[in-house]
Amino acid sequence: MILRLTLILLLSLSLYAAERPKIGLVLSGGGARGGAHLGVIKEFERHHIPIDAIVGTSMGAFIGGLYASGIPSDEIEKMLVTTQWERYITIDYDREQISFRQKTLQRDFPGKLKVGVNEHDEIMLGTGLFKRQSMLQFLIKKTHHTANIIDFDRFSIPFRAVASDLKNGNKVVLRSGSLAESIYASIAIPGGFEPIVIDGKTLIDGGVADNLPLDVMRDEMKMDIIVVVDISTPFQKDPRFEHILSVLSQLSDILMRKNVEQTIDSMREDEILITPKLHDYTPLDSDKYPEIIKIGEETITEVYDSTLASLSLDKQEYGQYLKDIRRVDLYTYPVIDKIEIDNPTFLDDETIRYHLNIKTGEALDLNQLDQDIKAIHALMYFDDVSYAIKTIDGITTLTIITTPSWDINGQIRFAFGFEDNFDGHSDYSVKFEHIMSGLNSFGGEWRNRFTIGVEKLLYSELYQPIGISQKYYLRPNIFYKDKKTYISPTILGNHTIKADLDQSHPIQVKEYGAGIGVGVNLTNYLQAEAGVVAKIVEPRIDMIIEDAAGDVEYRSVHVRQNVIEAYARINVDTFDDAYFPTKGYIAKMEYIRQMPEWGSQTEFSRFYGEISAAYTIDHHTLMPLIKTGQTFDEQAFDESEDLSVFYTLGGLFDLSGLPTNAISGDHMLFGSLLYRYRLSEDDLFGTLSVPIFAGFSLEAGDTWYEEYAQTFDNKDIIYAGSVYLAADTPLGPLYLGVGSADNKYYSIYLSLGHSF
């Protein structure tokens, strides 16, 4: 230590040197613990310690790169503390941006983990949990002032970022190119963020190869004095492996810590090690940035007199240092003369151009371009969308660059549900779906679904957008459906079969046929569609009937009928999440008409309407819902065998306590209020958390047949409610609930990935 201080003092006080000693700063990786780097930099500023070069890995590259590019430390601090990181570190696409069709698919199959089909028609999993686009776009926006600088030596402070080559694990030093891409490559946690390709190399987090890149500073930056800040996480000596993330975290810490310790062991006398005291903080503690930054400041305060005081400049010298720093002028975006599309996917280039609102002959509007790129990415065909601006022979060209999504040619999804009231009623549902994408340049898809359980379903659909806007579409389909519902006369009123609900008769409602819909996506939250369905219905009921004499008879009723119906529907969906929304609303209106002139045996009109909304304050969410179904203009309706036109109630949150589809009728009225409280806190910037909820529901409603009740009698309303626990898992929503209806009927519900 004495030798080190003597050397530093001699270097800093030398009156003969033409220049003061050059000081380099090496910043390690460590996730949110890297906030301490900013605290160190702030204290360097306060003590007038100059920084002449920065080399960083992972979070060190993030903090160091932004600061080296000329962004003031107070702006970086504000960004760390106030940014809602869950908006940029995301597992899925932003639901408020995606098309209405994709919102519908999310509601059917809400799991975040998917199996996909890549551009080579190979079945595979994603290369990372988190989408690259959102974080990369965030970094591009934060570093737009460096858009005209390729050489990182031309920043305010010369800079290097360190990444790792995924192919061989070698260290890759990034010294030129896009600052945003370089920072992203350095922070791309393996298995977390999707890798990025730069100069033909697939890159991930630099911590894998060199988490404390002191040798890069030595070899490339030629500094006289090097300050090394280590915020890496020591691996746990007695860890608890409770889940896969804890195993991966420990493995990562071991690999990265070993190369850190080797680097520290190699340090020389003119190199100073700073180790902030971050024992109580993890790489995931993004909500504690103010505390972590403060620890970085306190660490410098503690060691300043003994270690760093000799590096400080007086006011005049520091002022000269600030004058000597290269100023990175804010990049002024030029007038765009030409727009080109670099798109290797099946999608028509004009579809991408359709979503661009940038105009040639005008100066580029960065905010508008940012919104346009988000809209293009939300088409869900690309891993990321970026841009490049080049001026050649006086012509400035904006090029939109797309990278195909890892599942560009299709997806495979599944969902599971189960319920049992432990009193004779139990149901389950298993759903599987394959979507083949890229049938043509307009984005045609072939969708096939298979379901068993309470509903047996075979369904095949071609979804074909019309034109480059993808606004209009055709949706021909064929299907086979066999769904179980119940006749429960005691609850419904005076009907043909007298029975208690617990002795109700299940009816298999079988139908098969084909249909075609023509629709328009008015916006990404508003869709309208009209179409025709031709089908054959075959309801079947098996009953054991006891007559007055006590004789028991088994009776099976199996009929068949041809049906042709026309429909029109309007759907609205602004929910920010398919199953656990915190804001927005959904609404649906549907009209169906069957007439003998079209080939149907009966004549009637059917209307269904539904509206629900979500309101959230802190961890509390309220969701009111109202839905109604009416049948009118009936002619020979009692001769209809199309039982699918009846409205059903029963199941969790749908008259909880009753079995699924327990009651039915040609009229229906239902209302509920669902309360949800979030129990768990966010983890890893709000993205790796599995939110856990507790709540209850209050419900009221009924179904009835106009044939037996000309007007709705409120004394027949069924009151129900539930208490439940829920979790938003990667496989979809998990519910465990207990429901009660009129204090007589009870059910226990368990569902994963799909609620009946």
N, C-alpha and C positions, 0 to 999 in steps of 0.2 A: 504493500500500500504506500509506503514512504517513497519507494522508487517511482511508483506511478505518479504520485502527486508532484514529485520533483520534476519528472519529465514534462508533465502537463504545464507546470509553472514556467519552466524554461521556454517551452514553445510559445506560451501565451504572452510572456513578458519580453520576448526577444525584441530588442530595439533595432536589430540589424536587418531583420527580415523585411522584405519589400511588402509583404502582405501578412495579415494575421493568419493564424492556423485555421485550416478549413475543418469544419465539424460536420460529420455525417451522422444520420439518425437511422437506426435499424429497428423496425417494428415487427413484432411477431404476430402470428395468428392466435385466436382464442375466442372467437365469437363475440358475444356482447361484452365480455371482459375487456375487449379492445377499446371500450370507451375510456379506459385509463390512458391510452395513447394521447387522446385529446387533452386530458388533464396535464400530461407531461408537456405537450406543446404549448399550452397556455402559460405554464410556469416558465418555460424557456423564454417566452415573450416578455413576461413580467420581469424576469431577471436579465433581460437583454442578452440572452445567449443566442447567437446566430445559428441558423441551420443551412448548410450549403448543399446537402444532398439527402435524399430519403430513399430507402429501400424497404419494401413491405411485403409481407405474406398475408393472404386472407384478410382479416379485419385490419391488419396493419397496412395492407395495400389500399383498403377502402379509406381509412382515415388519412393515411399518408398521401395517397393519390389526389384526393380532393384538396388537401392543404397545399400540396406542391403545385397544383394547377392554379392557385391564386385565390381560392375561396377562404375568407377569413375564419379564424377559429370560432368566433361567436356564432357565425352562420352555420358552421358544421354542428356545433353544440345544439342549436335550436332545431336543426334537422333531426338529430339523433333523438332528442327528447320529445318532440311533437309529432313526428311521423307515425301514422297508423300503419305499422309494418305489415299487418295482415292483408293490406290492400296490394302489396307488392310481392310478398312471399306466399304464393297461393298454390294450392293443389289442383284447383280446377279453374275453368274460365269464369270471368265475372258474369254472374247470372243476369245482371241488368243489361249486359251488352249483347248476349247471344240471341239467336233467332228464336221465334216462338216455337218452332218445331223442336229445337233442342231443349227448350224449357219443358215441353211436353214429355220428351224422352227422359229427362231428369226426374220428373215426377213418377214415371213408371219404373225406372231403375235408378234410384238415387245414390247408389254407392259411388264413392270417389275413386276406388281402386278398380281398374279395368284391365282386361286382356284385349290387345289390339292386333290388327293385321297391318304389317308395314308395306312399304312400296314394292317389296319383292314377294308379297303374299305369304309372308312368314308370320306365324302366330307368336306374339312376344309381349312382354311387360314393358312399361315405360323405363327410360334410362334415368329417371329421377322423380322423386315425389313432387317437387315443386316446378311449376311452369317457369321457363326461362324468360318469357316475354315481359312479364310485368316488372321484374327487377331490372332487366336490361334496359327497358324503356325509361324506368326511373333514373338509372345512372346516366343514360344519354341526355335526359333533360337537365340533370344537375351539372353535366360537364359540357353543355352545348357551347360554352365560351371557348372551348379548346378545339372546336370542330375543324379549324384550319391548321392545326398543329399536329404533325405526324411524329416528329422527333421529340421524345420526352425530355431530352436535354434542353429544349427550348421553353420548358415550363418556368414559372417563377423560381422554382427550386428543381434541379434535375432529379428525375425519379425513375425507379425501376419497380416493377411488380413481378412476383414469382408465382408461377403456376406449375402444375404437374402434368406430364404427358400420360394420358390414360392407357396408351398402348404398352408402355414399358416402365412407367413410374419415374422417368427421368425428370430432372428439374428443367423448367423452361423459363428463361428470363425475358420478360416483355419490356422492351425499351422504345418501341415505336408502334404506330398504328392508332387504333381507337382507344382512348383512355377508358371509356365506359366498358368496352369489351374486355380490356385487360384487367380491370378491377373485377368484373364479373367472373372471369376465368379463375382469378386468384381466390375468390370466395365460394366457388362452386363446390360445396361439400359433397363428397362422393356418396351417391345414393340419395342425396337430398336434392340439390339443384341439378337440372339437366346440364350435361357438359356442353361446351361450346367449341366450335372448330375455328381456329385461327391459323392462317398460313398452312393449312393442310393437317394440323395436329389437333387431336381431340383433347381438350384441356379440362382439368378439374382443380380443386383446391390445392394451392401451393404447399400447404402444410404437410401433404403426403410425402413430398420430396424434400422440402427444406422449410421448416416452420420458423426458423430464426436465421434469415439469409445474410449472415455476417460476411460470408465469403464473397457474396456478390458486391457488397460495399467495398471490400478490400480490393477485389480484382478490377472493378469497373470504374469506381468513383474517385479513387486516389485521394482519400481524405487524410488529414494529419491526425485527427482525433475522431474516434467513433464511439457514440453512445448507443448502447444496445438496450432496448426495453423488452423484457420478456413477460408477457401476460398469459402464456400458455397454461393449460390446466394440468397440474400433476395428476397422474393416474392414481386412483384410489387403491390403498393398500389392502383394504378389506371390503370390497364392493358387494352390493346386493344386486344380483341379477334377477330382477322381477319381470322383465319383459324384453323383447328383442331390441328395443331402443337402448336399454341400459347395457346390453351386451355390445352393440355397435359403438356406443359412446365410449365404453372402456377400451375397446380395441383401437379406436381412433386415438384416444388419449395416449395409449401405450406407444403406438407407432410414431406419433408426432413428438411425444415427450423424449423418446430415445434420441431422435436427431437433434432436439434442442439441447439435451445434456451433453452430447458430443460436441456441439458448437461451443457451449459455455466452457467446457474443458479446454478448448483450443484457444481461448481468448488471450490476447497479449497485454503488455503493460500499458499501452496507449489506448486501450479499449475499456470503456466503463460500462458496467452492467447495472441496470436499474430494474428492480423486481417489485412492482406494486403489490401491496398486501391485499390480495383478492380471495382469501381463503373461504369467505362466506358467499361467494358469487360463482355462478356457473355460466358457461357460454350461452345459455338460453335466457338469461335475465335481462331481456331488452327493456322491461318495464322499470329497471333500476339504473338506467343510464345516469341520472343526476348523481346518485351515490357513487357509481363507479368512476365517473369523471372526477369527482371530488377526491377519491382515493389516489388517483394519478397525481393530482395537484399536491396532496399532502405528502406523497412519497418524495417528490422533488424538494419540498420544503424541509423534510427531515434530513436529506443527504446533501443539500446544497452547500452548506458551509464546509463540509469535510471532503466533498467530491467535485462539485461543479462551480464553486465560486470563482475559480481562476479562469473559467471560460467566459464570464460575463464581460461585456464591453461597456464603456462609459456611455453617457447619453449621446455625445457627439459621434463616437464610433458606431454605435448602434443605428443612429440616424443615417449615417453614410451607408451602412449595410442595407438598410431598407431602401435607400435610393438606388443601390447597385442591383437589387433584385430585378430580374427581368419582369416587366409588366405584361401580363397576358391580356391583351385588349379584347373586349367583348366582341365576339364574332358577329359581324353583320351579315345576315343572310341575304344572298343576292337575288336579283330578278331571275325567275325561272323561265328559260326559253323553250325547254323541251322536257317532257316526262316520259320515262321508259319503265317497263316492267320486266324484272328478272325473276321469272316464276317457273321453276322446274316441275310443278305439280300438274295434275290433269285439269285443273280449273282454268277456264278461259281468262286470258289476261284482261279482257274487257270487263269482266266481273270485278276484278280488283280495281280497275280504273274507275268503275262506276261509284265506288265508295270513296274516291278521292275528291275533295272539294278545293284542292289547290289549283290555281289558275295560272296558266302561262302568261307571261307579260307583266306579272306582278311580283313584288318582293315576297319571298317565302314567309308565310305565317307559321311560326314554330308551333304555337298552341293548336292551330287548326290541323297541322300535320300530325301532331301527337294524337288528336282525337280520331283522325282518319286511320292511323295505324292501329289504334285500339279496335276500330270497327272492322278492319280487314282481318285482324287476328281473331276476332270474335266469330268469324265464319267457321272456325274450328278445323281448318285444313292445314294449319301451319304451327310449327313449334315456335317460330318467331318471325317477326316482320321488321325489317330495318330499312334504312335508306342511305344513299350516298349522293353527294353533290360534286360534280366535276365540271370545270370550264376548259374547253378545248377549242382553239381557234375562235375565241370570243363567244362561243355558244355554251351556256350553262345548262347542264342536264341534271334533273332530279331522277334518280333511279330507285324504285321501290323493290326491295329484295326480300324474297320469301324463302323460308326453309321448310320443307315438307314435315308435317307432324309424324311422329313415330307410328301413329295408328291411322295413317292417311287412307288406307284401303279398307278399313272396317273396324268394328268393335264387337266384343262378346261380353254380355252382361248376364247377371243372374240375381234373383231375390228370393227370400224365403219368409214365410209367415206361419204362425201356429196359434191356435187358441183352444181353450178347454174350460168349461164351467164345472167340471167334475161332477156333473149330474146328468150325463148322457149326451151332451152336445159337445162335439169337438170338430174342428176343421183345421185344415192346413192348406198352404199354397206354396208351390215351387214354380218359379218362372225362369225361363232361359230365353235369351234373344241374341240373334246375330244380325248385324247391319253391315252390308257390303257397300262401301262407298266408291266413288269414282267411276260410275258406270259410263259417264260422258263428261264433256267439258262444262256442262251447266250444273254439275253437282248431283246427278241422279243417284238414288240410293235404293237398294233392295233390302227390305226388312223382313225377318222371319222370327216368329215368336212361338214358343212351346210352353204350355202351362199345365200342371196337374194339381189336383187337390179339390178345393171347393168349386173351382171352375177348371174344366178341361178345355184347352184352347189350342188350336193350330191356326196360325195367322200368317199370311204372306202379303206384303204390300210393296208396290213400286212407288217411290216418291220422286216425281220428276218436276223440278223447277222449269219454268218457261221463260226463256230470255236471260240476258246477262245480269239483270237486276235480282234474280231469284225471288222476285216479289210474288209472282203468280206461279201456281203449281197444279199438277194433276196427281191424283192419288188413287189409282185402281188397286183393288185388293180382293182376296178370296179368304174364306175363313170356315172353320168348324168350331162350334162352341157347345159345351154341355155344362150348364151351371145349375147348382143346387140352390133351391129356395124352399120356403116353408109355408104351409097353411096353418094359421094359428087363430081359430075362430073366436075363442074366448076373449082375446084382446081386441080383435077386429070388430066384434059385434055379432049380429044375428046372421050367420052364414049357413051354407048347406051342410057342412060337417061340424059336428059338435065335439070339441076336444079341448083339453087344457094345453097350454103351450108346451109343457114337458111331454105331452103325448102327440104333438103336432106331426103332420105328415110331410116328409120331404118330397119335393117335386123336382124331377130332373127336366130342365128346360133346354132341350137340344135344338140347335139350329145350324144350318150351313148354307153357304151361298157366296155371293160376290157383290161388290159395290164399286162405285167410282165417285170420287169427290173432286170438285174444282174449287180452289181456294185462292185467297189473296192475303199476304202478310202485309197489312197496312203499316205496321211498325213492328219493332221487335217485341212489343208487348200486346199487340192487337191483331187478331186473326179472324177472318170470316170465311165460311165454307158452305157450299151447297152440294147436294149429291143425291144419288139414287142407290138403293139397296134391294137386290132381289135374293130371296132366301126361301128355304124350306124349313118349317118349324115342326118339331116332333116332341111335344111334351109327354111325359110319362109319369104316372103315379101308381105306386103299389100300396094297397090298403088292406087292413084286416078289420072287417066290419061285423059288429055283433047286433043282431036284430032283437026285437022285443021278446021273442021266444028264447033268446039265449043262444041261438045258433050263430056260429062264427063262420064268416065267409072271407076268403081271400079274393081280392078284386084288383086286377091290373088294367089300368086305362092307358092306352097308347094310341094317339091320333096323329094325323099328318095334314099339313096345310101349306099351300103356296102363298107367299107374301111378297108384295112389291111396295116399297114406301119411298117417299121423297123426304129430304130433311134440309134444314138450314140452321146454321149455328154461328154464334159470335162468341169468341173467347177473349178475355183480358187477363193478363198475368204480369204484375209488377213486383211480386215478392222478390226479396233479395236472397232467399233460400227456399228450396223446394219444399222442405218439411219442417224446418225450424226458422221461419222468417222472423225478422225483427221489425220490418216495415213493409209497406206496400199493400196491395189488395189483389184479389182475383174475382172474376165474375164470369158467368156463363149463361147464355140463353140459347135454348134449342127448341125448334119446332119440327114435328114429324107429322106426316099426313099419309094415311092409307085410304085408297078408294077402290071400289069394284072396277071402275073404268081402267085402272092400271093393272088389274089382275088379282087384286086382293079380295078376300071373301067378305070382309067387313069394311065399314067406313068410320073413320074417326080422326080427330086431330089431337095431338099431344104436345103440351108445352112444359118445359122444365126451365127453372131459373135458380141461380145460386150466386151469392156474393159473400165474401169473407175478407177481413182486413186484419192487419197486425199493428199493434201499438206497443212501443217499448220505452220504458224509463229505467235506466240502470240495468239491473238483472231481471226486471219484471216485464213480462209480455202478456198482453190480453189479446185474444182473437175471437171476436164475435162472428157468428155465421148464421145465415138464413137461407133456406132453400125450400122450394115448393114445386110440386108437379100437379098438373091438371089435365084431365081428358075431357074433351067436349065434341060436339057435333057427331054423337055416336049413332050409328045405324047398325043393328045386329051385332053390337059389340060383344054380347054374351056368347056369340058363336065363334069368336076369335080364339084360336089356339096359340096365338103369339103371346105367350106369357112374358116375354122379355120387355113388353111395353109397360108392364106393371112397375110401379115404384116400390122399392123395398127399403126397410130400415132395420137396424140391428147390427151390433158390433161395437168395438171401441170407438168412442166419441160420436156414435151414430145410433143413439139409445143404448148406451153401455149397460151391460147386464144381460141383454138379449143376445142370442147367437147371431152370427152374421146372416143377413137377409132373413131375419126371423119373421117379419110381418110384411105383407104386401097389399097393394091396392091400386086402383086406377087414379086415385088422388092421394096427395101427400103434402104435409106441412111439417117443417122441422126448424128448430132454432137451438143454438147452443152458445155457450160462453166458455172458452178454454183459457185457463190461467197457467202460465209456465214461469218457473223461477230457475235461473241458471245457478247451479251449485258450484261448478268447477271454474278455475281460472285458466287463462290462456297459457300455452306453452310454446316455445320457439316462435316468438313473434305472432302468436295467435293462430298458427297454421298446423302444428302437430298435435294440438290439443284435441281431446275427445270430449267435447262439452257434455256435461251431465245436467239433467234437468229434473225437477220435481214439480208436480202440479196437480190440478184437478179440473174437472169439467162439470158444468151444469147443462142439462139437455131436456128438451121437451118436444114432443111431436107425435104424429100418428099417421097411419095410412087408412084409407077407407074406400069402399066401393059405392059409386053413385047409385047403383041398382038397389042397394039396401039402405042407403042414407042420403036423402035428397040434399040435406044441408049438414055442414060439419057441426058436431056437437062437442063443445069444449070439455064436457065431462068425460069424454073418451080419450083425452090427451094423456099420454104416457110420460111420466116424469122420471128422469134417469140422471145418473152422474157417475163419475169415476175419480179415483186417485191413481196416480201413476208415477213411475220413474222412467226416464228416457235418456238415451245417449246418441249423439251424432257420430256414429262410428264410420270408419273407412268403407265398410260394407253396406252402409245405409243406416236409417234410423232403427234403433233398438228400443222397444217399448215393453215394459212390464207393468200391467195395470189390473185393477180390480174394479168392476163395474156393478152397479145395482140399478134395477128398474122397478119403480113402484114398491120398493122394499120387499119384493117377492122373488124376483129373478136376479140371479147373480152369475157373473162370469169372471174368470181369470184369463187375462190376455198376455200372450208373449209373442212378439213378432220381431223379425230382423230383416231389414231391407225392404219390407213390404208390409203395409198395414191393410187389412181387408177393407 
